[in-house]
Amino acid sequence: MTTRVAKEEIAILMPSRLTHYFTDDHETMPENDEPSLFERLGAGIARLRTWLAARRANEEAVNELSRLSDHELADIGLVRSDLLRVNDAHFAATYNAERAAAGANSLTASHARG
């Protein structure tokens, strides 16, 4: 036998067991710590704007470097084929490590001569 019972009737029949399901008391309601849809969309748009600004700055840096002559690029330790990789983090780390090692080697060589 199936009987449909309204929630108000359940609350009357079993007042001590199910009343927390039928109240809007904020102390008994579960917390919702997840950000809302609009908060997530706003965060995504902010990340996109940050990425676009960084991309624009990277393109400006590459364009500025591409205007230099081969001799000027050689002065800063680059060749024209490096320009597209200048903004790559791995390339920058390798390049900086090589320059630091070359600088340390030249300092020890100059002290050995002196």
C-alpha positions in Angstrom: 0.0 0.0 0.0 1.4 3.3 -1.0 0.2 6.5 0.7 1.3 10.0 -0.1 2.0 12.1 2.9 2.7 15.8 2.8 5.8 17.1 4.6 3.6 19.1 7.0 1.9 15.8 8.0 5.3 14.2 8.6 6.4 17.1 10.7 3.3 16.7 12.8 3.6 12.9 13.1 7.4 12.8 13.8 8.2 16.2 15.3 11.5 15.3 16.9 13.1 13.4 13.9 12.6 15.4 10.7 12.0 19.0 11.8 15.5 20.1 10.6 14.5 19.2 7.0 11.6 21.7 7.1 13.1 24.7 8.7 15.0 27.6 7.1 17.2 28.0 10.2 20.6 29.0 9.0 22.3 27.3 11.9 21.0 23.9 10.9 21.4 24.3 7.1 24.6 23.0 5.5 27.2 25.5 4.5 27.8 26.0 0.8 31.5 26.9 0.4 31.5 26.6 -3.4 31.7 29.8 -5.4 28.6 30.6 -7.4 28.5 30.4 -11.1 29.0 34.2 -11.5 32.0 34.1 -9.2 33.5 31.3 -11.2 32.8 33.2 -14.5 34.3 36.4 -13.1 37.4 34.5 -12.0 37.7 32.9 -15.4 37.4 36.3 -17.2 40.0 37.8 -14.8 42.4 34.9 -15.7 41.7 35.4 -19.4 42.4 39.2 -19.1 45.7 38.5 -17.3 46.7 36.0 -19.9 45.9 38.4 -22.7 47.8 41.2 -21.1 50.9 38.9 -20.6 50.6 37.8 -24.2 50.5 41.3 -25.4 53.5 42.3 -23.4 55.4 39.2 -24.7 54.6 40.2 -28.3 55.7 43.7 -27.7 59.0 42.4 -26.3 59.6 40.1 -29.3 58.7 43.0 -31.7 61.2 45.3 -30.0 63.9 42.7 -30.1 63.2 41.9 -33.7 63.9 45.6 -34.6 67.5 45.2 -33.3 70.3 44.4 -35.7 72.1 41.1 -35.6 75.1 42.8 -34.0 72.9 44.3 -31.3 71.3 40.9 -30.6 74.8 39.3 -30.4 75.8 42.0 -27.8 73.0 40.7 -25.5 73.8 37.0 -26.3 70.9 36.3 -28.7 70.6 35.3 -32.3 67.6 36.0 -34.4 66.3 32.4 -34.1 66.1 32.8 -30.3 63.5 35.6 -30.6 60.5 33.3 -30.7 61.6 31.4 -27.7 62.6 34.4 -25.5 59.3 34.2 -23.6 59.6 30.5 -23.0 60.3 29.9 -19.3 62.6 26.8 -19.9 64.6 28.7 -22.5 65.0 31.7 -20.2 66.1 29.5 -17.3 68.7 27.7 -19.5 69.9 31.0 -21.0 70.3 32.6 -17.6 72.1 29.6 -16.2 74.5 29.6 -19.2 75.2 33.3 -18.9 75.8 33.0 -15.1 78.2 30.1 -15.7 80.0 32.1 -18.5 80.2 35.1 -16.2 81.6 33.0 -13.3 84.2 31.4 -15.7 85.3 34.8 -17.0 85.7 36.1 -13.4 87.9 33.2 -12.3 89.9 33.5 -15.5 90.6 37.2 -14.9 91.6 36.5 -11.3 94.0 33.8 -12.4 95.7 36.2 -14.8 95.9 39.0 -12.3 
